[in-house]
Amino acid sequence: MGPALLLIAQLYRVETQARPLAAEDRLRLRRIQSQPILDKLRNYLLEIEAESCQESGGRAVRYT
């Protein structure tokens, strides 16, 4: 499994934890746990964007 999919799997785990919580608590959990994961995912996509641009125009990475 690639790095992006591992990060997405982590996001799904956070959402599984958040599901039974009240809206305020879900938001708090997402800010604490999901935001750092999303930041890592964004940084990873920015890193691979240059490589992808050479191979396929990088459209998929930019779209993501």
C-alpha positions in Angstrom: 0.0 0.0 0.0 1.4 3.4 -1.0 2.0 6.3 1.4 -1.2 8.2 0.3 -3.4 5.1 0.9 -1.9 4.6 4.3 -2.7 8.2 5.2 -6.2 7.8 3.9 -6.6 4.6 5.9 -5.6 6.6 9.0 -8.3 9.2 8.2 -10.9 6.4 7.9 -9.9 5.1 11.4 -10.4 8.6 12.8 -13.8 8.8 11.2 -14.7 5.4 12.7 -13.9 6.8 16.1 -15.8 10.0 15.4 -19.0 8.3 14.2 -20.7 7.8 17.6 -19.7 11.2 19.0 -21.7 14.4 19.2 -21.0 17.0 16.5 -18.8 19.2 18.7 -16.8 16.2 19.8 -16.4 15.0 16.2 -15.1 18.4 15.2 -12.6 18.4 18.1 -11.4 14.9 17.3 -11.0 15.8 13.6 -9.0 18.9 14.5 -6.7 17.0 16.8 -6.3 13.8 14.8 -7.3 14.3 11.2 -5.7 17.7 10.5 -2.1 16.4 11.0 -2.8 13.5 8.7 -4.3 15.8 6.1 -1.3 18.0 6.3 1.0 15.0 5.8 -1.1 13.9 2.8 -1.0 17.4 1.3 2.8 17.6 1.7 3.2 14.1 0.2 1.1 15.1 -2.8 3.1 18.3 -3.3 6.3 16.2 -3.2 5.2 13.8 -5.9 3.5 16.4 -8.0 6.8 17.4 -9.7 7.5 13.7 -10.6 4.0 13.2 -11.8 4.1 16.2 -14.0 6.9 14.6 -16.0 5.2 11.3 -16.3 1.5 12.1 -16.9 1.1 15.8 -16.7 0.3 15.6 -12.9 -3.4 16.1 -13.5 -4.4 13.4 -11.0 -2.2 14.8 -8.2 -3.4 18.4 -8.8 -7.0 17.2 -8.9 -6.5 15.5 -5.5 
